Amino acid sequence: MRESAIILALRLATLVLRFGLTLYVTAFIGLEATGTLGIAIALTAITPALIGFGLNYHLTRDVVGQSLACVIPMARDRALVTFAALILLTVAGVAAHWQWVGPPGLTEWLIVALVWFEMLALEHYLLLIGLQRSVMANVMIFVRSAVWVPAAMLFGYLAPEARSIDMVLAFWVAGHAAALALFAGLLVREHALGLWLAPRTGWVGTTMRHSWLIWISDIALAGMAFSDRLIVAQVLDTRAVGVFTLYWSFANAMQTLITSAFIQPALPGLVLLHRNDPAGWKVHVFRRWRLVTLLAIGLGMAIIAAIYVLFSYAPPDRFPWEPTLALLLFAAYGVRIGSEYLGICLTSAGRFNAYALSTIGGFAVTFGLLWGLTKLGGINGTAQALLFAAVGLTVVRLWLVRREPGELAAKPQS
């Protein structure tokens, strides 16, 4: 219980500080800087899925119950693949930027550093979760994602001439470096550094042969969540990304709270209920899905009202009131939260393939709608695309849940 309370406090503190960071950047640096921050967040979220090869899912499961002597060589082999993929991706990305945009500047190199750090940080987080070091894993999230935010704000206040998006990104990089130092310190304390020189395990080659569906599903899940800003940047401009990111930060805070409080904790109970009472599981799923969706939509309407009041006292050039965007975006996230709950329910029933394929299909539809509707309707079209895609994915997952058998499978006679 104490451990859960510590983790919840760390997550809430991270959420509040990151939300405050978006407001700070918008108020003191500008919407274009908020757009750049939104693009950086999207790239650091999508890249681990893109070059993760589905290995992190297996790593988390395979290290459970193992000694450090077994775990560290597996993590080392995984890290070697990560470094190779990051090098290739960085070379390709820099070459493409040089060809179509020009030589990368300081902002671009800071984002590259963040992508590298975020990729390694995710692996360290999953490794610690698998080793049942959940508090330490969440402490590292807090350090790399949020503990530096007040320092960046204070520095910007004391040295306004240095206040820029590059300053913010540099502090973010420093937070990652501090988290990496914490992880290294943990290895030293556990006398595990020497294990990085152990012989290769062959785990990567064996695991990659049956992780392709997880890999594609990971890419689709990250793409659904973060590709919107990249498409807005490509079709419109950085300021439009900034406006979208500003409103997204409110919707994302709502999603994070509901997911942490209602959806993620529900999985163990759903697994047991499906195992013992499939008919009761189905009734429970539909009842809770309606509750979660209505809660999300109701909370979203309350947040929209709060945004209206807040923005009416703020400079309109930095905090523009966009009622259509707000309504569409919060409606989309309300439906998406319900869809996320249905995805957890499919997982609890052991229907991983159904969950993965629905996610992949959902991403394909989302991506197509985002391109088309953003070109037609700007950022309002972007939010409209997210709403249509979320409704479609919800309908598919409702159908998949409805197809679940309503009684226990017959047990073989002894």
C-alpha positions, 0 to 999 in steps of 0.5 A, a space after each residue: 500500500 505504501 509503495 502504491 501511494 509513493 508511485 501515485 504521488 510521483 505520477 501526479 507530481 510528474 503530470 502537474 509539472 509537465 502540464 505546468 511546463 506547457 503553460 510556462 512555455 506558451 506564456 513566456 516563450 510563445 506558441 511556436 515554442 509550444 509547437 516545437 515542444 509538442 513535436 519533441 514529445 511526439 518524436 520521443 514517444 514514437 521512436 521507442 516503438 518504431 525501433 523497439 522491435 517488440 522486444 521490450 514487452 518480452 524483456 519485461 516478462 522474461 526478467 521476472 523472477 530472474 537473478 541479476 546475473 541472468 537479467 543484465 546480459 539480456 538487457 545488454 544484448 537488448 541495448 546493443 540492438 538499440 544503439 545500432 538502430 539509433 545510429 542508423 535512424 539518426 544518420 537517416 534523419 539527419 541526412 533527410 533534414 539536411 536534404 529537405 530543410 537544411 543543416 540541423 540546428 541546436 534545437 534539432 540536435 537537442 531533440 536527437 539527444 532526447 530521442 536517444 535518452 528516451 529510448 534507453 530510459 524506457 528500457 531501464 524503466 521496463 527492466 526495473 518493473 520486471 525486477 519488481 523495483 517499481 518505486 525506483 522505476 517511477 523515481 527515474 521517470 520523475 527525475 527525467 521527465 519533471 524534476 528539472 521543470 522548476 529549475 528551468 522555470 527559475 532559470 528563465 525567470 532569473 535570465 530572461 534573455 536566455 529564455 528559449 525552447 532550446 533552454 527548455 530542451 537542454 534542461 530536459 536533456 540534463 534530467 535524462 542524464 541525471 536519471 541515467 546516473 541514478 541507474 548507473 549508481 543502482 548497478 554499482 550498488 548491486 555490484 552488477 557493472 561487471 555483468 555487462 561483460 558476460 557472454 552474449 545470451 542469444 535472447 534477442 535473436 530468439 525473441 525477435 522471431 515471434 515479436 513482429 505483431 507486438 512490434 507493429 502494435 506498439 508502433 500503431 499505439 504510439 502513432 495513434 497517440 502522437 502522430 497528430 502533431 507531426 502531421 499538423 507540423 507537416 501540413 500546417 505550421 509550428 504555431 498550429 502545432 503549438 495551439 493543438 499541443 496547448 489544448 492536447 495538454 489539458 486532454 492528456 491530463 484528463 486521460 492520464 488521470 482516468 487511466 491511472 485511477 480506473 483503467 490500469 488498476 482494473 486489469 487484475 480483477 478483470 482477468 480473475 472475473 473472466 476466468 471464473 465468470 465469463 458471463 459476469 465479466 461481459 456484463 461488468 465490462 459493458 457497465 464499466 465502459 459506459 461509466 468510464 466514457 461518461 466520466 471522461 466526457 463529463 470531466 472533459 466538459 468541466 475542463 473546457 469550462 475551466 479553459 474558457 475562464 482561464 483563457 479569458 484572463 490570458 493574452 489571446 495571442 498566447 492563449 487563443 480560445 478555440 471552442 470548436 477545437 476544445 469540444 472536438 478534442 475532448 469528445 475524441 479523448 472521451 471516446 478514446 478513453 472508453 476504447 482504451 478500457 475495452 482494449 484492457 478488457 480484451 487483454 484480460 480475456 487473453 485476446 491479445 491478437 484481437 487487441 493488436 489487430 484492432 490497434 493496427 487497424 485503428 492507427 491506419 484509419 487515424 493516420 488517413 483521416 488525420 492527413 485528409 481532414 487536417 488539410 481540409 479543416 486545419 487543427 479543427 479537422 485534426 480533432 475531428 479525425 481523432 474523434 471519428 477514428 476513436 468512434 470507429 475503434 470503439 465500435 470494433 472493440 465493442 463487437 470483439 467484446 460482445 463475441 466473447 463466449 458467455 460461459 466457462 469452457 468445458 473442463 475435460 473429464 478426469 
